[in-house]
Amino acid sequence: MAASTRIAPHRNRWLRILGVSFVTYVLSYIDRTNIAMAIPAMRTELGIGASAIGFATGMFFWGYIVLQIPAGRLASVWSAKRVIFCLLLFWSVVSFSTAYVHTEAELIANRFILGLFEGGVLTCTIVLIRKWFTKAERARANTVFLISIPIAQVIANPVSGLVLQHFGWQMMFVVEAVPGLVWALVWLWAIAETPEEAKWLDPQEKSRLMAELKAEDAQAGPAQGHWIRTLWHPAVLLLALYNFAALMAEWGVTFWIPTVLKETGLSIVTVGFLAALPPAVGAVMMILVAFSSDRLQERKWHMIVCTALSGVFLLMAQLAGHSTIGILVFLTLAVGAFLGRFGPFWALPTEVLPPAVAGVGIGLINGAGNLGGTVGPWFFGRMREMTGSFTLALTVGGISLIIGSLLAVPIRQRRATPGGRPNGAGGSSS
């Protein structure tokens, strides 16, 4: 990475591939989560209850899982670049249309379709990163891309709060959807599918990079049998179960943090700025954990420790009582620890699966995780209605994160022996 930073910015793959991917996912994440800021106003104006809002936001994830495996397969054998371009256009139009929903049924349909078109973006981008960055770089490369998640929240929550304060929730959806339509043109111009196709890449770096990636592909070996067999690869199944448990808690917390803070009596603008603190801490954690993971070439335990700590902090949030500062501190620690897992987590599938089927495995893992996203928002809303607080929901979320971290323990990380052959097949240990 150090050598590549001396190259002109438009020829630097770290800036060009990851920078454009970063902005794309920022826009994606804003369009999927800005409804969290709009929930208080939408509940009042549309007359929709907390559990109904939770169900509608959860429908996003039912749509999200539909294209996970097909998009991953297309990204691996056809073009990640073209798939993402099409999805970017479609999701921006659907996000724009959220401003015009009037009923619970319309909101449910809108969220499902939005999820459908955002569903393949992360999967395809992880496949694209696999084509551009070597194993030694991959946790950092994934993190540069995935740090868009907390950065999107840092940007979106204050901006959404200001727009909501002055123009209402409908204009918020309009203002935050338009940039995606413009960015689609940038994506089409800037991204190359592989180093071999990049005319802007320095010839010496291109030769070195292609040689290293080819050697890694040879070490990984060919896919055994039909690509469908990837769906029951032991490591894929364990990572899918882990991701389900983890994202059930994360999305429950993410969608309801603004409401938790609003119910303490704060203004919506103040809520917007305070809700930006947890993802800001998460961004720092992602960088620190990714550098540690790449330096040690270890993925699994970095992921497990971060996930378990997140669960512990959610459980400790009960100690805050009704203190706004206390609640914010524990939620910030929980979200920060959780986001720290992303770099090593998404490096694992690309290291235990052959390139031709990695997209399928990533699609299943991401789809299963976001299936947990259908449960989290609804469950948190339901517990709020039944108990009058989020205490029970946060407790269950903490337990879910700890269980998820335990599910990942049997996974074996593929390591290279001195002779160059991989040691371990990446499945579960005996």
C-alpha positions, 0 to 999 in steps of 0.5 A: 500500500505504501508504494502505491500511494506515490502514484497519481490519485486517479491511478492509485487502486486504493483510492480509485477502486475503494474510494468509488466503492466507498461512496457507493456504499455510503449512498446505499447505507444512507438510503436504507437507514435514513428511515430510522431518523424519520420513524418518530414523524412517520408514526405520527403522520401516518398513524403507524404503530411501533411494531408495524414500523418495525415490521415494515423496516424489516421487510427491507431485509426480505427483499435484500436476501432475494438477490444475494446468491444470484448477484454473487454468482453473476459478480464471480462469473460475469461482472461485479461492476455491471451488476452494481451499476444496475442496482445503484440506479434502481435503488436510488429511484425506489428510495426517492419514491419513499417520500410518496408512501401514505399507508402501512401497505405502501411502506411495506412494499417500498421497503421490500423493493428497496431491499431487493435492489440493494441486496447484491451491492455488498456481495458484489463489492466484496467479490470486486475487492477479491479481484483487486487486492491480495490476501495480505491486503484484504482486511484493510481493503474491506475496511476502507470499503466497509468504513462507509457504514459508520461514516454514512451514519455520521453523515446521514443522521445530522443531515437527516435531522436538519432536513426533518426539522425544516422540511419534513420527512418526505423531503429527507428521502428526496434529498438523500436519493438524488446523489445515487443517480449521479454517482452511477455515472461516476461508477461506470467511468471509474471502475474496472472489473480486474487489474488486467482491464485497467488501462490507468493502472501502472504497468509494473504494478499491474504485472506484479498484482496479477502475478500475486493474485494468480498465485493465490488463486492457484493455491486456493485450488479449483472449486470442487463440483457444482457451485451449489455445493458451496451453500453447505460448505461448513465454514459458509454455514457457520458464518451464515448462522453467526451473521444472522445472530449478529445482525439481528442485534445490530439492526435492532439497535441501529434502527431504534437508537434515534427513537431511544434518544428521542424518548429522553426528551431531546430535540430531533436535531440533537438526536441526529448529532448524538446518534452519530457518535456510535458509528464514529467510534465504530469507524476508528475501531474498524481501522484498528482491528483491520490493521491488526488482522492484516499484520497478524494474518488472523481473521477469526478471533479478531471477529469473535472478540469484537462480536462478544464485546459488543454483546457484553456492552449491550447487556451492560446498557441496563446499568445506565437506567434512565441516564441519557449519557449512560445509555449513549456510552454503552450503546456507543461501545457496543456499536463500536465493537461490533463494527470493528469485526467487519474487516476480518469477517469479510476477509474470511469467505474469500480465504476459505473458498475458491474464487469462482464460488466465493461470490455464492458463499458471500451471498449466502452469508450476507443473506442469512445475516440480513434475514436476522435484520428482518427480526431485529427491528420488529422485535425491538419495536414489539418489546417497546410496545409490550414493556414500555422500554427497550430493556428486554430487547437490548438484553436479547440483542446482547445474548444474540451477539455472544451466541453468534461469537460462539458459533464462529469458534469451530471455523478453521482459517486457511493458512499457507504452509512454508511449502506454499500449500494451504493448511486446512480446508476452512471448514469446521474443526473436528 
